[in-house]
Amino acid sequence: MNWRIHHEESGVALLMVLVAVLLMTVVVMDTRAGVDLFENIAVSSADELQTSYLARSGLSLGIKALEEDEVSYDSFNDDWAAANKMGAVPVSNLGWVTAKLQDEEGKLEVNRLVKQDGTPDEAVADRLWTLLYSLGLAAERSDEIVDSLIDWIDPDGTKRPNGGEDEYYSSLANPYSCPNRKINTIGEIGLVKGIGNAFLFRGEGEIPALANYITIFGDPEGRININTASVEVLMSLTPEGSEYVIDRDIAEEILDARFEAPFESTSGLKEAVPGIDQFFYNQIQPLIDVASSHFSIDVIGETERASSRAYGILKRTGQVAKLVYYRGF
């Protein structure tokens, strides 16, 4: 009897040992998997932090380029624009930085669609309509976008013929209100009826991204830098009530002239562009400039395993440039 009891006790002990070994094995395996997971998270976080700092370093380089630039006029021949022609730039052995700088004052300022007294500026509205139509949008779509932007910005709740106020935005699948104030960010424009984020940032069919042509960080007086404006933006500069029209031919002549040598003053148009005489120049002179103070910079910092993006608006006053808007991705 004692032998049987001892034998049974030995068997139970062996079973308990086997169970304990099995449990320890599972724990060890789980622990190893957990360690691997946390190691992967740590490495990923470190990579993201590194790429974030790389992207921010690109912003600093953009600031330095603007501060070292000649400020009497700005063109695509300047050092700040050189980044647009470069690919990814290696930064020691840390990773790569890719940057793109744009002159925001070569674009049409949409917040100027509404005057300080809250009434629409029909001259600016006409210029925006011309820009949209020149890009290839149908007349009806151009009407919709112009009216909707004015409705978004003006202080009243009265809908323009082709625009949209709260009644429209509250009926959407994901409703929101019409703010009736100036636009605060470029991305906000994508919320406006008739636009959308896809058209704003990526374009629509053969029409390029709208953000390449409009801005909320333009010249305070609404002037356009003729050294950096696109053909379509230049075509939008026809003065209200003027018999003179900047058609595509004249706009392309301006681009050809500035390719040979950037305009150091607006009066250079008269000598360089055959289609612009003194009277024509007098009509458009209040709408144009050759120097800028607001620039956007879009930077990507990347390693072999991660990437980060930084977007900012730089404002230059004299030889000092400051970051006035920042968004990290």
C-alpha positions in Angstrom: 0.0 0.0 0.0 2.8 2.4 0.9 4.5 1.6 -2.4 1.3 2.4 -4.3 0.8 5.7 -2.5 4.4 6.7 -3.1 4.1 5.8 -6.7 1.0 7.8 -7.2 2.6 10.8 -5.4 5.6 10.6 -7.7 3.3 10.6 -10.7 1.4 13.6 -9.5 4.7 15.4 -8.8 6.0 14.6 -12.3 2.8 15.9 -13.8 3.0 19.1 -11.8 6.6 19.6 -12.9 5.6 19.1 -16.6 2.8 21.6 -16.2 5.1 24.1 -14.5 7.7 23.7 -17.3 4.9 24.2 -19.9 3.6 27.3 -18.2 7.1 28.8 -17.9 7.7 28.1 -21.5 4.5 29.9 -22.5 5.4 32.8 -20.2 8.9 33.1 -21.7 7.5 32.9 -25.2 4.9 35.6 -24.4 7.6 37.7 -22.7 9.8 37.4 -25.7 7.0 38.4 -28.0 6.2 41.3 -25.7 9.8 42.4 -25.7 9.9 42.2 -29.5 6.7 44.3 -29.7 8.0 47.0 -27.4 11.4 47.0 -29.2 9.6 47.5 -32.5 7.5 50.3 -31.0 10.6 51.9 -29.5 12.5 51.7 -32.8 9.5 53.1 -34.7 9.0 56.0 -32.3 12.7 56.8 -32.5 12.5 56.8 -36.3 9.5 59.0 -36.3 11.2 61.4 -33.8 14.3 61.5 -36.0 12.3 62.2 -39.2 10.3 64.9 -37.4 13.5 66.7 -36.4 14.8 66.3 -40.0 11.7 67.9 -41.3 11.9 70.7 -38.8 15.6 71.3 -39.8 14.3 71.8 -43.3 12.1 74.6 -42.0 15.1 76.2 -40.5 17.0 76.0 -43.7 14.1 77.7 -45.5 14.2 80.6 -43.0 17.9 81.0 -43.5 17.6 81.0 -47.3 15.0 83.8 -47.2 17.1 85.9 -44.7 20.1 85.7 -46.9 18.2 86.5 -50.1 18.1 89.9 -51.8 14.8 91.4 -50.7 14.3 94.1 -53.4 12.7 91.6 -55.7 11.9 87.8 -55.6 12.0 85.4 -58.5 12.6 81.7 -59.3 16.3 82.6 -59.8 16.7 83.2 -56.1 18.4 80.8 -53.7 15.2 80.1 -51.9 13.7 78.6 -55.1 16.7 76.3 -55.7 15.2 73.7 -53.3 12.4 73.1 -55.8 14.8 71.8 -58.3 16.6 69.4 -55.9 15.6 65.9 -54.9 16.1 64.4 -51.5 19.2 65.9 -49.8 21.2 63.6 -47.5 21.8 65.0 -44.0 25.0 63.4 -42.7 24.1 59.8 -42.0 20.8 60.6 -40.4 18.4 60.5 -43.4 17.1 62.8 -46.2 15.3 66.1 -46.5 13.1 67.1 -49.4 11.8 70.7 -49.5 9.6 72.8 -51.7 9.2 76.6 -51.3 6.5 78.6 -52.9 5.9 82.4 -53.1 2.4 82.9 -51.7 2.3 86.3 -53.1 2.4 84.9 -56.6 -1.1 83.6 -55.9 -4.6 85.2 -55.6 -5.5 86.1 -52.0 -9.1 84.8 -51.4 -9.7 86.4 -48.1 -9.9 89.7 -50.0 -13.1 88.5 -51.6 -14.8 90.3 -48.8 -14.0 93.9 -47.8 -13.3 95.1 -44.3 -16.9 96.4 -44.1 -18.3 92.9 -44.8 -19.4 93.5 -48.4 -18.1 91.5 -51.4 -15.2 92.9 -53.4 -16.6 92.3 -56.9 -13.3 93.2 -58.5 -11.5 90.4 -56.6 -14.5 88.1 -57.3 -14.1 88.8 -61.1 -10.3 88.1 -60.9 -11.0 84.8 -59.1 -13.6 83.8 -61.6 -11.2 84.5 -64.5 -8.5 82.4 -62.8 -10.8 79.5 -62.3 -12.2 79.7 -65.9 -8.6 80.0 -67.2 -7.7 76.8 -65.4 -10.4 75.0 -67.3 -13.4 75.0 -65.0 -16.8 75.4 -66.5 -18.5 78.8 -66.1 -21.1 77.3 -63.8 -18.5 75.7 -61.5 -16.5 78.9 -61.4 -19.7 80.8 -60.4 -20.3 78.2 -57.6 -16.8 78.5 -56.2 -16.7 82.3 -56.2 -20.1 82.6 -54.6 -19.5 79.9 -52.0 -16.2 81.4 -50.9 -17.8 84.8 -50.5 -20.7 83.2 -48.5 -18.1 81.4 -46.3 -16.3 84.6 -45.5 -18.9 87.4 -45.4 -20.6 88.0 -42.0 -24.2 87.6 -43.1 -26.3 84.4 -43.6 -27.7 85.4 -47.0 -26.9 82.9 -49.7 -25.5 84.2 -53.0 -27.1 82.8 -56.2 -24.6 79.9 -56.6 -23.2 79.8 -53.1 -24.0 78.1 -49.8 -24.8 79.0 -46.2 -25.8 76.9 -43.2 -28.7 75.4 -44.9 -26.4 73.7 -47.4 -23.7 72.6 -45.0 -26.1 71.3 -42.4 -27.6 69.0 -45.0 -24.4 67.1 -45.7 -23.8 63.6 -44.5 -21.2 65.0 -42.0 -22.7 68.4 -41.4 -20.9 71.5 -40.2 -21.7 75.2 -40.1 -20.7 78.1 -42.4 -18.4 80.2 -40.2 -19.0 83.6 -41.9 -15.5 84.8 -41.2 -12.1 85.0 -42.9 -10.4 81.7 -43.7 -7.8 80.7 -41.2 -6.0 77.8 -42.9 -5.4 76.6 -46.4 -7.1 73.3 -45.6 -10.3 75.1 -44.6 -10.8 76.0 -48.2 -11.5 72.3 -48.9 -14.6 72.6 -46.8 -16.2 75.2 -49.1 -19.0 74.1 -51.4 -17.7 73.3 -54.9 -14.1 72.7 -53.9 -13.2 69.7 -51.7 -9.8 68.5 -50.5 -9.1 66.5 -53.6 -9.4 69.5 -56.0 -7.6 71.8 -53.5 -4.5 69.7 -52.9 -4.3 67.2 -55.8 -6.2 68.7 -58.7 -9.1 67.5 -60.8 -8.6 65.7 -64.1 -6.1 67.8 -66.1 -6.6 70.8 -63.8 -3.8 71.2 -61.3 -4.3 71.6 -57.5 -6.1 74.8 -56.7 -3.7 75.5 -53.8 -1.1 76.3 -56.4 -3.1 79.4 -57.4 -4.9 80.7 -54.4 -3.8 81.6 -50.9 -4.8 83.2 -47.6 -1.2 84.4 -47.0 -1.0 86.8 -49.9 0.1 90.5 -50.1 -2.0 92.5 -47.6 -2.9 94.9 -50.5 -3.7 92.0 -52.9 -0.8 92.6 -55.2 0.6 89.8 -57.3 4.4 89.1 -57.8 4.8 89.0 -61.5 8.1 87.2 -61.1 6.4 84.1 -59.6 2.8 84.2 -60.7 1.5 81.5 -63.1 0.0 82.3 -66.5 -3.5 81.8 -65.1 -2.9 84.1 -62.1 -1.5 86.8 -64.5 -4.5 86.4 -66.7 -6.7 87.2 -63.7 -5.2 90.7 -63.3 -7.3 92.4 -65.8 -8.5 95.6 -64.0 -12.2 96.1 -63.3 -13.9 98.0 -66.1 -10.7 98.2 -68.2 -10.7 97.7 -71.9 -7.3 96.0 -71.6 -7.1 92.3 -71.1 -4.2 90.2 -70.1 -4.8 87.2 -72.3 -2.8 84.0 -72.4 -0.5 85.4 -75.1 0.5 88.4 -73.0 0.8 86.3 -69.8 3.1 83.9 -71.6 5.2 86.9 -72.9 5.6 88.0 -69.3 6.9 84.5 -68.4 9.3 84.5 -71.4 10.6 87.9 -70.3 11.2 87.0 -66.7 12.9 83.8 -67.8 15.5 85.9 -69.6 15.9 88.2 -66.6 13.6 88.7 -63.5 11.8 92.0 -63.2 13.5 94.2 -60.7 10.7 96.7 -60.8 7.1 96.5 -62.2 8.0 99.2 -64.8 10.2 96.6 -66.5 7.0 95.2 -68.1 6.8 98.1 -70.5 10.2 97.4 -71.9 10.1 93.7 -71.9 6.6 92.8 -73.0 5.5 94.2 -76.4 1.8 93.9 -75.6 2.0 96.3 -72.6 2.3 100.0 -73.3 2.3 102.9 -70.9 -1.5 103.2 -70.7 -1.9 99.4 -70.2 0.8 99.5 -67.5 -1.0 102.3 -65.6 -4.1 100.2 -65.4 -2.4 97.1 -63.9 0.3 98.8 -61.9 -1.7 98.9 -58.6 -2.3 95.1 -58.9 1.3 94.0 -59.3 4.7 93.8 -57.4 8.1 92.2 -57.8 8.9 91.5 -54.1 7.2 89.2 -51.6 7.0 88.7 -47.9 5.0 85.4 -47.5 6.3 82.0 -48.5 5.1 78.5 -47.9 7.5 75.6 -47.2 6.7 71.9 -47.4 9.4 69.6 -46.0 9.7 65.8 -45.8 12.2 64.2 -43.5 12.8 60.5 -44.0 14.9 57.6 -43.1 14.9 54.1 -44.5 12.0 53.1 -42.1 10.0 56.3 -41.6 9.0 59.7 -42.8 7.6 62.9 -41.4 6.2 66.1 -43.0 6.3 69.7 -41.9 4.4 72.5 -43.5 4.9 76.2 -42.6 4.3 79.7 -43.7 7.2 82.1 -43.4 6.9 85.8 -43.2 9.9 87.9 -44.1 10.2 91.5 -42.9 13.4 93.1 -44.2 16.1 90.5 -43.6 14.3 88.7 -40.8 12.0 85.7 -41.6 9.7 84.1 -39.0 7.5 81.0 -39.0 3.9 82.3 -38.6 2.1 79.0 -39.2 3.2 75.4 -38.6 1.7 72.0 -39.1 3.4 68.7 -38.6 2.3 65.4 -40.1 
